[in-house]
Amino acid sequence: MMVRSRWRYSGADRGSKCRPPRQLLAIEPDPSATLIVLEATGTYWMRLAKSLSEAGFAVSVINPTQAHAFAKALLKRSKTDAIDAQTLAELGARLQPECWTPPPQVYTELAQRLVHRDGLVVARTQFRNQRMRSFSSRL
């Protein structure tokens, strides 16, 4: 087991399209021979995992609670990016987690519609509350 490289992904400054770093592609000419283990944290992990999978890498997405429990079992108390990367590499080597597969496009579209619907429900509730306040202030 070896961590040949680690890199930080900041989805906020990558725009809507995520690409694996050139350094990562240069290290491994056969992406399918490389397992990339990442935590499902924040909102950008799905886009990153999908991009890596499309580039041909084997990707395993780990629940943060599982990664934390694994680190705790190894008696790792410090938490830095380098230690987290090493811990994820060890987890991948020892537990050999299943490879992640992107959900079908219909699920992505449904999730986007649900987010939009949630926004509309919040807006409707705000409007109703404003309307009730304006009626009660007239009385």
HUTAKA-V216507 format. One record per residue. N is the residue number from 1. RES is the residue in one small letter. PHI is phi in radians with two decimals (* if undefined). BURIAL is I if it has 9 or more other C-alpha atoms within 8 Angstrom, else O. D_FIRST is the distance of its C-alpha to the first C-alpha in Angstrom with 1 decimal. Layout:
N_RES_PHI_BURIAL_D_FIRST / N_RES_PHI_BURIAL_D_FIRST
This chain:
1_m_*_O_0.0 / 2_m_-2.63_O_3.7 / 3_v_-1.64_O_7.0 / 4_r_-1.44_O_9.4 / 5_s_-2.77_O_12.2 / 6_r_-2.38_O_13.8 / 7_w_-2.57_O_17.4 / 8_r_-1.74_O_20.1 / 9_y_-1.90_O_22.2 / 10_s_-2.04_O_25.8 / 11_g_-1.10_I_27.5 / 12_a_-1.11_O_30.9 / 13_d_-1.82_O_31.3 / 14_r_-1.83_O_30.0 / 15_g_1.31_O_33.0 / 16_s_-1.47_O_33.0 / 17_k_-1.91_O_30.7 / 18_c_-1.87_I_27.0 / 19_r_-2.22_O_25.1 / 20_p_-1.08_I_21.5 / 21_p_-1.04_O_21.6 / 22_r_-1.03_O_22.4 / 23_q_-1.04_O_19.6 / 24_l_-1.16_I_17.0 / 25_l_-1.20_I_19.1 / 26_a_-1.28_O_19.4 / 27_i_-1.17_O_15.7 / 28_e_-2.14_I_15.2 / 29_p_-1.16_O_18.4 / 30_d_-1.95_O_17.4 / 31_p_-1.00_I_16.5 / 32_s_-1.16_O_16.3 / 33_a_-1.49_O_13.1 / 34_t_-1.98_I_11.4 / 35_l_-1.68_I_10.9 / 36_i_-1.87_O_12.3 / 37_v_-1.88_I_12.6 / 38_l_-2.40_I_15.8 / 39_e_-1.58_I_18.4 / 40_a_-1.51_I_21.8 / 41_t_-2.06_O_23.8 / 42_g_1.19_O_26.9 / 43_t_-1.88_O_28.7 / 44_y_-1.76_I_26.6 / 45_w_-1.08_I_23.4 / 46_m_-1.11_O_25.2 / 47_r_-1.12_I_26.2 / 48_l_-1.14_I_22.8 / 49_a_-1.06_I_21.2 / 50_k_-1.13_I_24.1 / 51_s_-1.10_I_23.9 / 52_l_-1.13_I_20.2 / 53_s_-1.11_I_21.0 / 54_e_-1.14_O_24.1 / 55_a_-1.36_O_22.3 / 56_g_1.79_O_20.3 / 57_f_-1.33_I_16.9 / 58_a_-1.42_I_15.5 / 59_v_-2.09_I_16.0 / 60_s_-2.16_I_15.5 / 61_v_-1.80_I_17.9 / 62_i_-1.89_I_17.6 / 63_n_-1.18_I_20.7 / 64_p_-0.99_I_20.8 / 65_t_-1.13_O_22.2 / 66_q_-1.14_O_19.3 / 67_a_-1.13_I_16.9 / 68_h_-1.12_O_19.4 / 69_a_-1.11_O_19.7 / 70_f_-1.13_I_16.0 / 71_a_-1.09_I_16.1 / 72_k_-1.12_I_19.4 / 73_a_-1.13_O_18.1 / 74_l_-1.51_O_15.6 / 75_l_1.08_O_18.7 / 76_k_-1.56_O_17.7 / 77_r_-1.78_O_21.1 / 78_s_-1.30_O_20.8 / 79_k_-2.37_O_20.3 / 80_t_-2.27_O_19.6 / 81_d_-1.06_O_18.0 / 82_a_-1.13_O_15.2 / 83_i_-1.17_I_14.6 / 84_d_-1.06_I_14.8 / 85_a_-1.09_I_12.3 / 86_q_-1.12_I_9.7 / 87_t_-1.11_I_11.1 / 88_l_-1.12_I_10.9 / 89_a_-1.13_I_7.2 / 90_e_-1.11_I_7.0 / 91_l_-1.03_I_9.9 / 92_g_-1.09_I_8.8 / 93_a_-1.24_O_6.0 / 94_r_-1.43_O_8.8 / 95_l_-1.63_O_11.9 / 96_q_0.76_O_11.3 / 97_p_-1.13_O_14.2 / 98_e_-1.09_O_16.9 / 99_c_-1.30_O_17.2 / 100_w_-1.47_O_20.0 / 101_t_-2.13_O_23.1 / 102_p_-1.09_O_25.7 / 103_p_-1.22_O_29.0 / 104_p_-1.03_O_32.0 / 105_q_-0.96_O_34.1 / 106_v_-1.08_O_36.8 / 107_y_-1.20_O_34.7 / 108_t_-1.10_I_34.0 / 109_e_-1.12_O_37.7 / 110_l_-1.10_O_38.7 / 111_a_-1.07_O_36.5 / 112_q_-1.11_O_38.2 / 113_r_-1.17_O_41.5 / 114_l_-1.16_O_40.9 / 115_v_-1.10_O_39.9 / 116_h_-1.09_O_43.2 / 117_r_-1.07_O_45.1 / 118_d_-1.02_O_43.9 / 119_g_-1.09_O_45.2 / 120_l_-1.16_O_48.5 / 121_v_-1.11_O_48.9 / 122_v_-1.09_O_48.3 / 123_a_-1.09_O_50.9 / 124_r_-1.09_O_53.3 / 125_t_-1.10_O_53.1 / 126_q_-1.08_O_53.7 / 127_f_-1.09_O_56.7 / 128_r_-1.08_O_58.1 / 129_n_-1.11_O_57.8 / 130_q_-1.11_O_59.5 / 131_r_-1.12_O_62.2 / 132_m_-1.14_O_62.8 / 133_r_-1.14_O_63.0 / 134_s_-1.20_O_65.5 / 135_f_-1.22_O_67.7 / 136_s_-1.25_O_67.6 / 137_s_-1.28_O_68.5 / 138_r_-1.33_O_71.6 / 139_l_-1.39_O_72.9
